[in-house]
Amino acid sequence: MTASETHTARPLDGWRVLVPRGGPWGDSVAASLRSQGAVPVVAPLINFAATTDQDALDAALARLAAGEYDWLTITSATTVDVLFAHRVEVPRSTRIAAVGETTAAALQAVGYEVALVPELDNSAAGMAEQMISLEPEPKRILSLRSEIAKPVLSVMLKDAGHDVDSVVAYRTVGVPVTDRIRRDVENGRINAILITSGSVAGQVREQFPEIPDSTLLAAIGPRTANDARRAGLTIAAIADKQTVDALIETVSHFTLPHAADEFAP
């Protein structure tokens, strides 16, 4: 095999890529990066903390396990972490709708079956529109969300006549990275950082105030790119689909950046 063929087969050879979430999702992303030749650096920047109304969440999850809902809507991979942590069993009679392939992949990684991912507009509003189209008759729906998320989905579904329980499942909190990873980012030894949500973007901006121009910041879709820019980040790569595969593919089209002090002692 020639050098050019090797490069074609492994387009991310030589890259060190920061993966901003851990757990099954982070492991899956790391495996995908390795298959493309990259060295993944898994450094969770966000995690979930308990909701301030745990009783309401426990009651909703009990109703879910009892089969009282026709649909469960999940709008983030972090919500999947909450379900997994609570060892929630979703009855077969309850269908799961997920916003984004990232969320769907996180659900599937821990054994949940996904019935619906929006086809056109992969957002909370897009999912609401598709569910309203699919379900002309009123349904019982549980919408789990973060404390900071706007209740767009539940409001649209309620306006369409559905019976919706909108319950805060978690609070998003930042996870401080190690000093070594912080130095690696500041020195340009991390070649790319994956920006997978607005919350991740906020933590990247807060924890890495000095990111070299040579570091590629790659966002998982236009909506996340807009959130990242509002947080003060310069986004150079934007996946055209809200999927990890699309994000990695987008990064693979860039030339490996080299920091000015890459070989500094």
C-alpha positions as CSV (number, residue, x, y, z in Angstrom):
1,M,0.0,0.0,0.0
2,T,1.4,3.4,-0.9
3,A,1.6,6.4,1.4
4,S,-1.2,8.1,-0.5
5,E,-3.4,5.0,-0.3
6,T,-2.8,4.8,3.5
7,H,-3.8,8.5,3.8
8,T,-6.9,7.9,1.9
9,A,-7.9,4.9,4.0
10,R,-7.2,6.8,7.3
11,P,-7.9,10.5,6.6
12,L,-7.3,11.6,10.2
13,D,-3.9,10.0,10.7
14,G,-1.9,12.2,13.0
15,W,-4.9,14.1,14.4
16,R,-5.5,14.4,18.2
17,V,-9.2,15.2,18.7
18,L,-10.9,16.2,21.9
19,V,-14.2,14.3,22.5
20,P,-16.2,16.4,25.0
21,R,-18.4,13.7,26.5
22,G,-17.8,10.4,28.2
23,G,-19.9,7.4,28.7
24,P,-21.1,5.0,26.0
25,W,-21.5,8.0,23.6
26,G,-18.0,9.1,24.1
27,D,-16.7,5.6,23.7
28,S,-18.5,5.2,20.4
29,V,-17.1,8.5,19.1
30,A,-13.6,7.6,20.2
31,A,-13.9,4.3,18.3
32,S,-15.1,6.1,15.2
33,L,-12.2,8.5,15.4
34,R,-9.7,5.6,15.8
35,S,-11.1,3.9,12.8
36,Q,-10.2,7.0,10.8
37,G,-6.6,7.1,12.2
38,A,-7.1,9.8,14.9
39,V,-6.1,9.7,18.5
40,P,-9.2,10.5,20.5
41,V,-8.8,12.5,23.8
42,V,-11.9,11.8,25.8
43,A,-12.4,14.8,28.2
44,P,-16.0,15.2,29.4
45,L,-16.7,18.9,29.7
46,I,-20.3,18.5,30.9
47,N,-22.2,16.2,33.1
48,F,-25.6,16.1,34.6
49,A,-26.6,17.0,38.2
50,A,-29.8,16.1,39.9
51,T,-32.8,18.1,39.2
52,T,-34.0,20.4,41.9
53,D,-37.4,18.6,41.9
54,Q,-36.4,15.0,42.2
55,D,-39.8,14.0,43.4
56,A,-41.4,15.2,40.2
57,L,-38.9,13.3,38.1
58,D,-39.3,10.1,40.2
59,A,-43.1,10.2,39.8
60,A,-42.8,10.8,36.1
61,L,-40.4,7.9,35.6
62,A,-42.7,5.6,37.7
63,R,-45.6,6.5,35.4
64,L,-43.4,5.8,32.4
65,A,-42.4,2.4,33.7
66,A,-46.1,1.7,34.4
67,G,-46.9,2.3,30.7
68,E,-49.0,5.4,31.2
69,Y,-47.4,7.3,28.3
70,D,-47.8,6.8,24.5
71,W,-44.6,8.7,23.7
72,L,-41.4,9.6,25.5
73,T,-39.5,12.5,23.9
74,I,-35.7,12.9,24.4
75,T,-33.9,16.0,23.1
76,S,-30.3,15.4,24.3
77,A,-27.8,12.7,25.0
78,T,-27.6,13.9,28.6
79,T,-31.2,12.9,29.2
80,V,-30.2,9.4,28.1
81,D,-27.5,9.4,30.8
82,V,-30.3,10.2,33.3
83,L,-32.4,7.3,32.1
84,F,-29.5,5.0,32.2
85,A,-28.5,6.2,35.7
86,H,-32.0,5.5,37.0
87,R,-32.1,2.1,35.2
88,V,-35.4,3.1,33.6
89,E,-37.2,0.4,31.7
90,V,-39.4,1.8,28.9
91,P,-42.4,-0.4,28.1
92,R,-42.8,-1.5,24.5
93,S,-46.1,0.3,24.4
94,T,-44.3,3.6,24.8
95,R,-42.5,4.9,21.7
96,I,-39.4,7.0,22.0
97,A,-38.8,10.1,19.9
98,A,-35.3,11.5,19.7
99,V,-34.0,14.9,18.5
100,G,-30.9,14.3,16.4
101,E,-28.9,11.2,15.5
102,T,-26.5,11.9,18.4
103,T,-29.3,11.5,20.9
104,A,-30.7,8.5,19.0
105,A,-27.3,6.8,19.0
106,A,-26.9,7.5,22.7
107,L,-30.3,5.8,23.3
108,Q,-29.4,2.8,21.2
109,A,-26.0,2.5,22.9
110,V,-27.7,1.7,26.2
111,G,-30.4,-0.5,24.8
112,Y,-33.4,1.7,24.1
113,E,-35.3,1.4,20.8
114,V,-35.9,4.7,18.9
115,A,-39.1,5.0,17.0
116,L,-38.8,8.5,15.6
117,V,-36.0,10.9,14.6
118,P,-37.1,14.0,12.7
119,E,-36.4,13.7,9.0
120,L,-36.3,17.3,7.9
121,D,-35.9,19.7,10.8
122,N,-33.8,17.9,13.5
123,S,-34.9,20.2,16.3
124,A,-37.4,20.2,19.1
125,A,-39.8,22.2,16.9
126,G,-39.2,19.9,14.0
127,M,-39.9,16.8,16.1
128,A,-43.1,18.4,17.4
129,E,-44.3,19.1,13.9
130,Q,-43.6,15.5,12.8
131,M,-45.3,14.0,15.9
132,I,-48.4,16.3,15.4
133,S,-48.6,15.0,11.8
134,L,-48.2,11.4,12.9
135,E,-50.7,11.6,15.8
136,P,-53.9,13.5,14.9
137,E,-55.6,12.1,18.0
138,P,-54.6,13.3,21.6
139,K,-51.8,11.2,23.1
140,R,-50.2,11.1,26.5
141,I,-46.6,12.3,26.2
142,L,-43.7,12.6,28.6
143,S,-41.1,15.2,27.6
144,L,-37.9,15.1,29.6
145,R,-35.6,18.1,29.4
146,S,-32.8,20.0,31.0
147,E,-33.4,22.8,33.4
148,I,-32.1,25.4,30.9
149,A,-34.0,24.1,27.8
150,K,-36.9,26.1,26.5
151,P,-40.1,24.1,26.5
152,V,-40.7,24.5,22.8
153,L,-41.6,20.9,22.2
154,S,-44.1,20.5,25.0
155,V,-45.8,23.9,24.2
156,M,-46.3,22.9,20.5
157,L,-47.6,19.5,21.5
158,K,-50.0,20.9,24.1
159,D,-51.3,23.5,21.6
160,A,-52.1,20.6,19.2
161,G,-54.2,18.9,21.9
162,H,-51.8,16.4,23.4
163,D,-51.6,15.7,27.1
164,V,-47.9,16.5,27.9
165,D,-46.0,16.2,31.1
166,S,-42.9,18.4,30.7
167,V,-40.4,17.3,33.5
168,V,-36.9,18.6,34.2
169,A,-34.7,15.6,34.2
170,Y,-31.3,17.2,35.1
171,R,-29.2,20.3,35.5
172,T,-26.2,20.7,33.2
173,V,-23.0,21.3,35.1
174,G,-19.4,21.8,33.8
175,V,-16.7,19.2,34.5
176,P,-13.2,20.7,35.0
177,V,-10.6,19.1,32.7
178,T,-7.2,18.1,34.0
179,D,-4.3,20.5,33.9
180,R,-2.6,18.3,31.3
181,I,-5.5,18.5,28.9
182,R,-5.8,22.3,29.4
183,R,-2.1,22.6,28.6
184,D,-2.4,20.4,25.5
185,V,-5.2,22.6,24.2
186,E,-3.4,25.8,24.9
187,N,-0.2,24.5,23.3
188,G,-2.0,23.3,20.2
189,R,-1.3,19.6,20.9
190,I,-5.1,19.0,20.5
191,N,-5.7,19.5,16.7
192,A,-9.5,19.6,16.8
193,I,-12.3,20.0,19.4
194,L,-15.7,18.6,18.7
195,I,-18.5,21.0,19.7
196,T,-21.6,18.8,20.1
197,S,-24.0,21.2,21.9
198,G,-24.4,24.7,23.2
199,S,-23.5,23.5,26.7
200,V,-20.3,22.0,25.4
201,A,-19.5,25.3,23.6
202,G,-19.9,27.2,26.8
203,Q,-17.5,25.0,28.6
204,V,-15.0,25.1,25.8
205,R,-15.0,28.9,26.0
206,E,-14.8,28.9,29.8
207,Q,-12.2,26.2,30.3
208,F,-10.0,27.0,27.3
209,P,-9.8,30.8,27.1
210,E,-6.6,30.7,25.0
211,I,-7.3,28.3,22.0
212,P,-4.6,28.6,19.3
213,D,-5.8,29.7,15.8
214,S,-4.4,26.4,14.5
215,T,-7.0,24.3,16.5
216,L,-10.0,23.3,14.4
217,L,-13.3,23.9,16.2
218,A,-15.9,21.6,14.6
219,A,-19.7,21.9,15.3
220,I,-22.3,19.2,14.9
221,G,-24.7,21.1,12.7
222,P,-25.6,24.8,12.0
223,R,-27.7,25.2,15.2
224,T,-24.8,24.2,17.4
225,A,-22.5,26.4,15.4
226,N,-24.7,29.4,16.1
227,D,-24.7,28.6,19.8
228,A,-20.9,28.2,19.8
229,R,-20.5,31.6,18.0
230,R,-22.7,33.2,20.6
231,A,-20.5,31.8,23.2
232,G,-17.5,33.5,21.6
233,L,-16.0,30.6,19.7
234,T,-14.6,30.7,16.1
235,I,-16.1,27.7,14.3
236,A,-14.3,26.6,11.2
237,A,-16.0,23.3,10.4
238,I,-19.8,22.7,10.5
239,A,-21.3,19.3,9.8
240,D,-24.2,19.4,7.4
241,K,-26.1,16.8,9.4
242,Q,-26.5,16.6,13.2
243,T,-24.6,13.2,13.4
244,V,-21.3,12.2,14.7
245,D,-20.4,10.5,11.4
246,A,-21.1,13.7,9.5
247,L,-19.0,15.7,12.0
248,I,-16.0,13.3,11.7
249,E,-16.4,13.3,8.0
250,T,-16.3,17.1,8.0
251,V,-13.1,17.2,10.0
252,S,-11.5,14.7,7.7
253,H,-11.7,17.2,4.8
254,F,-9.3,19.6,6.6
255,T,-5.6,19.5,6.6
256,L,-3.9,18.5,9.8
257,P,-3.1,21.8,11.6
258,H,0.4,22.3,13.1
259,A,0.8,24.6,16.1
260,A,3.7,27.0,16.1
261,D,5.2,25.5,19.2
262,E,4.3,21.9,18.5
263,F,7.9,20.8,18.8
264,A,8.8,23.2,21.7
265,P,10.3,21.4,24.7
